Structures are given as structure tokens and as C-alpha cells.
């Protein structure tokens, strides 16, 4: 092997070593990754995020009520489900419902139904008449949507 080839090999080994050194060099951690950062404590004090995730799981658990409501309009959506829908549409991100497969129109219909049902008189009033069913009805045509 010639001297030129040996020098080239030494140069390449040296260059590769420097490249690997730079690639593996330590860099400052993101503030969320630093020691002493407690993500659990932050989430517990910032209850909004946790409430939004809880509402999302509640909607997933009452998806049958929502599907039947859109298919034939005869089933009432229960208070826990409406509470979750209201939480997401008013305090979280309404677009979270589109992640579950609802269109923006269906999201607006659900929001209107639940807002109307929460503002209707409760059964604890002195009136013996039953509470009126909200007047918000699902659309006449059915939509194909997928629930996760």
C-alpha cells in the first residue's frame, strides 16, 4: 500500500470519528425533560386538559346514544353524554369531535341539542309536567361517520 493510500485512510478514519463525535454530542435538554420537572403535578394543577380528556373518553363510551340519535332521532342523549359534549364544545376544542368522526355540522347539532337540554327545566321544579324535550333534531339524511 502506498503512502498516499495510508494517508487517505487515516484522514477518512479521523473525519468519521469527528462526525460521530458531533452527532453524539450532548445538547441541552428541553425544559420538559430536565430533572425536577414533574409533568404529573402540572397536569393535576392544570385541570382543563384532564377534564377535556375525561370528556373525550365519556363521549366514546356513549357513542351508541349519539349514533342512534343521528340515525332515527328517537333516543335522547343522556345527561353524562351531554355534559361531555358541552365540556368539549365550550371549554376544550370542538374539533376534538371531528377526530372521532363527527362532521362540523353534526358537532353543531350535538352542541345545540345538549345546550337546549341543559337549559330546559329540570324535574326538580314544582311543576308536575315533564320537562320538554329539546327541539333540536338531527338532520333528515343520515351521515356515514366512524367512531374510534
C-alpha positions, 0 to 999 in steps of 0.5 A: 500500500502506498503512502498516499493510500495510508494517508487517505485512510487515516484522514477518512478514519479521523473525519468519521470519528469527528462526525460521530463525535458531533452527532453524539454530542450532548445538547441541552435538554428541553425544559420538559425533560430536565430533572425536577420537572414533574409533568404529573403535578402540572397536569393535576394543577392544570385541570382543563386538559384532564377534564377535556380528556375525561370528556373525550373518553365519556363521549366514546363510551356513549357513542351508541346514544349519539349514533342512534340519535343521528340515525332515527332521532328517537333516543335522547342523549343522556345527561353524562353524554351531554355534559361531555359534549358541552365540556368539549364544545365550550371549554376544550376544542370542538374539533376534538369531535371531528377526530372521532368522526363527527362532521362540523355540522353534526358537532353543531347539532350535538352542541345545540341539542345538549345546550337546549337540554341543559337549559330546559327545566329540570324535574326538580321544579314544582311543576308536575309536567315533564320537562320538554324535550329539546327541539333540536333534531338531527338532520333528515339524511343520515351521515356515514361517520366512524367512531374510534 
